[in-house]
Amino acid sequence: MNKMSYRFSVIRFVPDPARGEFVNLGAIVGDEEAQDWDMRVISNYRRAKAIDPRGVLPDALSFVASLDEWVSSDEQLQLQGPEAPTVERLALLAQESRNIVQFTPPAPVVASSSEEALDLLFDNLILDPTSRQFRFEKKHRAQRSTRQAYRAHDVPPEAIKERAQIASGAFDETFDFVVHNGRAVQLVQCWSFQLPDQDELADQIKAWSWVVHELRKQGGELRTEAGSIEVPDQTEIAAVCILPQEGQASPAYEEGLAAFRENEVRHLTPEEADELGAEARRLMVPGG
């Protein structure tokens, strides 16, 4: 797995800024090019409570929770402009934070994913031994591998639509990627089958499968700000999947495999995603 240079900031609880005593609450880590951002906080607040005679820890944790929504939301990660997580905004937080929650200036850490970067930080800087007991991988690596595949095969950025709204009949769904050249030629959805709420994940797959089923029957449309783009019924549809951990029971994965077979959906791991870039490039050529 390729290593990349991520940037991180440690989140500190400083109950009395004048005194300067602090406890590391967690870290934010990310890479703008890969659009891979994540955040983790400690699981035990005993040390934080011990230096908090004024009882301001709940206020600090409330602010940290709002940060988690900002950093971890898939929808937020796709936003462009001042609200999206960036290293510049992280540096600004570090410069401006002078209250009970403060941030260290962004610094580099080399890892293959944001999750691995957080593991390294927690092992070496934050030291929360229980934080890795139930770690699971989100779908960011699958999304990053797909983007890299498109870049590697020179698929034009203007031909790629992320978080694309696809409608067919009475159903609609958001796909992670659509490649188009006047009409859609490839749809890609990324999944992580390591998520702990397998029931919710299975429901998401069922809802997605209904849309794919309708697309296979009658085609559909990609909805954009400029209008709609045709999605033919034979459009290539693929899934890039983070597989369950070894020994992990994953009913959602079984649900996904059944949906892929029924709807002729090609499924790959992130390590195989380069094939999608090559195929997208070929399909971009008229008659390809």
Wavefront OBJ file of the C-alpha trace (Angstrom):
o trace
v 0.000 0.000 0.000
v 1.436 3.388 -1.002
v 2.579 5.724 1.759
v 1.605 9.391 1.669
v 2.486 12.487 3.662
v -0.538 13.469 5.759
v -0.819 16.536 7.986
v -2.049 16.354 11.558
v -2.939 18.583 14.475
v -3.227 17.377 18.045
v -6.354 18.557 19.881
v -5.588 19.771 23.404
v -7.829 20.444 26.380
v -6.506 23.505 28.243
v -8.918 24.186 31.153
v -7.019 27.280 32.295
v -5.172 28.895 29.349
v -3.340 31.212 31.736
v -1.861 28.225 33.551
v -1.116 26.344 30.303
v -1.608 22.806 31.668
v -3.168 20.515 29.052
v -4.250 16.991 28.124
v -4.223 15.697 24.553
v -7.820 14.833 23.617
v -7.176 13.491 20.129
v -6.006 14.430 16.656
v -7.210 15.541 13.228
v -5.344 14.164 10.225
v -5.849 14.591 6.498
v -4.594 15.000 2.977
v -6.250 17.446 0.569
v -5.273 15.733 -2.668
v -6.632 12.375 -1.506
v -9.583 14.053 0.261
v -8.915 11.638 3.104
v -9.611 13.248 6.484
v -10.334 11.688 9.840
v -10.342 12.458 13.530
v -10.074 10.398 16.700
v -10.467 11.258 20.393
v -9.341 9.465 23.534
v -11.663 6.989 25.202
v -10.845 7.836 28.841
v -11.152 11.380 30.236
v -9.763 10.655 33.721
v -6.631 12.803 33.237
v -8.651 15.613 31.672
v -11.046 15.669 34.619
v -8.141 15.712 37.063
v -6.952 19.119 35.775
v -10.437 20.604 35.393
v -11.482 22.220 38.708
v -13.809 24.647 36.870
v -15.775 21.840 35.186
v -15.334 23.096 31.616
v -14.575 19.690 30.055
v -18.194 19.171 28.814
v -17.956 22.442 26.855
v -14.674 21.319 25.330
v -16.105 17.925 24.360
v -19.133 19.588 22.766
v -16.824 21.639 20.560
v -14.775 18.550 19.702
v -17.983 16.738 18.672
v -18.774 19.548 16.223
v -15.263 19.153 14.785
v -15.882 15.447 14.275
v -18.992 16.241 12.224
v -16.968 18.686 10.128
v -14.018 16.347 9.521
v -15.730 12.968 9.209
v -18.850 13.717 7.180
v -18.632 12.247 3.662
v -20.773 15.085 2.326
v -18.560 17.728 3.912
v -15.451 16.154 2.419
v -16.800 16.789 -1.062
v -17.530 20.484 -0.510
v -15.351 23.029 -2.232
v -14.421 26.381 -0.729
v -13.956 27.755 2.772
v -16.027 25.117 4.588
v -14.051 22.099 3.374
v -11.320 20.604 5.606
v -7.922 21.834 4.422
v -4.437 22.111 5.871
v -4.816 25.897 5.664
v -7.940 25.819 7.822
v -6.196 23.474 10.233
v -3.305 25.949 10.512
v -5.805 28.746 11.084
v -7.389 26.778 13.949
v -3.944 26.370 15.491
v -3.220 30.105 15.193
v -6.558 31.281 16.552
v -7.223 28.710 19.289
v -6.436 30.318 22.619
v -9.282 28.995 24.751
v -10.025 25.679 26.430
v -9.559 23.731 23.162
v -6.307 24.349 21.304
v -4.547 22.791 18.301
v -0.910 22.177 17.476
v 0.355 23.568 14.124
v -0.088 21.023 11.298
v 2.846 18.641 11.019
v 3.616 15.768 8.615
v 3.103 12.070 9.280
v 3.732 9.362 6.680
v 1.050 6.667 6.392
v -1.023 4.762 3.857
v -4.357 6.119 5.133
v -5.779 8.556 7.649
v -6.675 5.622 9.901
v -3.090 4.367 9.903
v -1.832 7.899 10.573
v -4.123 8.138 13.606
v -2.868 4.758 14.845
v 0.709 6.067 14.688
v -0.202 9.286 16.490
v -2.103 7.527 19.242
v 0.742 5.056 19.753
v 3.420 7.745 19.957
v 1.873 11.069 21.005
v -1.528 10.607 22.550
v -1.099 7.252 24.274
v -4.655 6.009 24.673
v -4.198 2.213 24.842
v -7.909 1.383 24.524
v -8.457 3.483 21.403
v -7.598 0.717 18.923
v -9.625 -2.109 20.408
v -12.522 -1.715 17.987
v -10.989 0.142 15.068
v -12.583 -0.206 11.678
v -11.740 1.240 8.299
v -14.101 3.661 6.593
v -14.398 3.857 2.820
v -11.931 6.737 2.332
v -9.184 4.456 0.957
v -11.574 3.065 -1.659
v -12.493 6.616 -2.730
v -8.857 7.703 -2.803
v -7.821 4.681 -4.906
v -10.566 5.434 -7.427
v -9.477 9.079 -7.764
v -5.871 7.986 -8.208
v -6.910 5.501 -10.909
v -8.641 8.245 -12.883
v -5.620 10.526 -12.607
v -3.231 7.712 -13.574
v -5.159 7.086 -16.785
v -5.689 10.770 -17.653
v -9.460 10.786 -17.298
v -10.273 14.521 -17.584
v -11.392 16.045 -14.256
v -14.345 17.717 -15.972
v -15.575 14.247 -17.018
v -15.770 13.066 -13.408
v -18.676 13.923 -11.132
v -18.351 13.075 -7.428
v -21.306 12.556 -5.108
v -23.475 12.365 -8.186
v -27.273 12.272 -7.967
v -28.604 9.393 -10.089
v -32.331 8.858 -10.668
v -34.202 6.003 -12.311
v -37.972 5.685 -12.197
v -39.190 6.447 -8.682
v -35.750 5.859 -7.138
v -32.669 8.010 -6.691
v -29.305 7.543 -5.050
v -25.971 9.304 -4.605
v -23.021 7.575 -6.310
v -19.461 8.358 -5.290
v -18.268 8.764 -8.902
v -19.758 9.092 -12.367
v -17.621 9.355 -15.505
v -19.417 10.935 -18.467
v -18.762 12.257 -21.966
v -22.181 13.615 -22.877
v -23.731 10.569 -21.299
v -22.635 8.430 -18.352
v -20.112 5.690 -19.149
v -19.182 4.493 -15.642
v -20.784 4.631 -12.175
v -18.792 3.734 -9.059
v -19.898 3.297 -5.471
v -17.435 2.759 -2.616
v -18.232 0.640 0.430
v -16.557 -0.384 3.665
v -17.847 -3.670 4.997
v -15.971 -3.167 8.269
v -18.486 -0.660 9.646
v -19.855 -1.750 13.036
v -23.550 -1.120 12.292
v -24.072 -3.936 9.829
v -27.864 -3.612 9.853
v -27.734 0.020 8.740
v -25.104 -0.812 6.124
v -27.244 -3.660 4.765
v -30.204 -1.267 4.504
v -28.047 1.202 2.567
v -27.005 -1.536 0.157
v -30.614 -2.621 -0.371
v -31.668 0.954 -1.171
v -28.722 1.360 -3.546
v -29.501 -2.001 -5.162
v -33.056 -0.892 -6.008
v -31.688 2.065 -7.972
v -29.171 -0.141 -9.783
v -31.944 -2.635 -10.568
v -34.034 0.126 -12.154
v -31.027 1.439 -14.075
v -30.505 -1.997 -15.549
v -34.152 -2.114 -16.649
v -34.683 1.354 -18.066
v -31.598 3.506 -17.628
v -31.795 6.814 -15.799
v -30.277 10.244 -15.511
v -27.422 12.050 -13.804
v -28.757 15.254 -12.292
v -26.419 18.247 -12.353
v -26.721 21.988 -11.844
v -26.633 22.426 -15.631
v -29.320 19.834 -16.352
v -29.542 16.072 -16.744
v -27.198 13.589 -18.449
v -28.376 10.233 -19.761
v -27.378 7.062 -17.926
v -27.911 4.188 -20.409
v -29.093 0.841 -19.062
v -25.797 -0.824 -20.097
v -23.583 1.708 -18.287
v -20.721 0.050 -16.436
v -21.467 -0.009 -12.692
v -18.741 -0.936 -10.227
v -18.219 -1.152 -6.486
v -14.866 -0.586 -4.766
v -14.986 -2.402 -1.443
v -13.060 -2.416 1.819
v -13.437 -6.092 2.738
v -14.459 -7.261 6.229
v -11.631 -7.781 8.678
v -10.382 -11.338 9.050
v -12.783 -13.226 11.283
v -15.374 -10.418 11.213
v -18.974 -11.461 10.633
v -20.386 -9.177 7.954
v -24.005 -9.833 6.952
v -23.871 -6.594 4.950
v -21.056 -8.051 2.845
v -23.215 -11.069 1.986
v -26.023 -8.658 1.107
v -23.624 -6.700 -1.071
v -22.313 -9.740 -2.930
v -25.883 -10.828 -3.703
v -26.726 -7.339 -4.996
v -23.591 -7.247 -7.144
v -24.391 -10.626 -8.728
v -28.046 -9.817 -9.346
v -27.344 -6.429 -10.940
v -24.149 -7.244 -12.861
v -22.031 -4.914 -10.744
v -18.293 -5.359 -10.984
v -16.705 -5.356 -7.513
v -13.057 -4.693 -6.743
v -10.785 -3.941 -3.812
v -8.932 -0.596 -3.606
v -5.795 -2.401 -4.809
v -7.664 -3.346 -8.001
v -9.221 0.090 -8.603
v -6.632 0.966 -11.263
v -8.639 -1.260 -13.613
v -11.529 1.196 -13.349
v -9.326 4.060 -14.480
v -8.178 2.132 -17.536
v -11.736 1.120 -18.377
v -13.079 4.647 -17.854
v -10.457 6.029 -20.219
v -11.401 3.449 -22.850
v -15.122 4.166 -22.449
v -14.543 7.908 -22.833
v -13.650 7.329 -26.496
v -16.801 7.284 -28.682
v -17.535 3.671 -29.588
v -14.988 2.477 -27.029
l 1 2 3 4 5 6 7 8 9 10 11 12 13 14 15 16 17 18 19 20 21 22 23 24 25 26 27 28 29 30 31 32 33 34 35 36 37 38 39 40 41 42 43 44 45 46 47 48 49 50 51 52 53 54 55 56 57 58 59 60 61 62 63 64 65 66 67 68 69 70 71 72 73 74 75 76 77 78 79 80 81 82 83 84 85 86 87 88 89 90 91 92 93 94 95 96 97 98 99 100 101 102 103 104 105 106 107 108 109 110 111 112 113 114 115 116 117 118 119 120 121 122 123 124 125 126 127 128 129 130 131 132 133 134 135 136 137 138 139 140 141 142 143 144 145 146 147 148 149 150 151 152 153 154 155 156 157 158 159 160 161 162 163 164 165 166 167 168 169 170 171 172 173 174 175 176 177 178 179 180 181 182 183 184 185 186 187 188 189 190 191 192 193 194 195 196 197 198 199 200 201 202 203 204 205 206 207 208 209 210 211 212 213 214 215 216 217 218 219 220 221 222 223 224 225 226 227 228 229 230 231 232 233 234 235 236 237 238 239 240 241 242 243 244 245 246 247 248 249 250 251 252 253 254 255 256 257 258 259 260 261 262 263 264 265 266 267 268 269 270 271 272 273 274 275 276 277 278 279 280 281 282 283 284 285 286 287 288
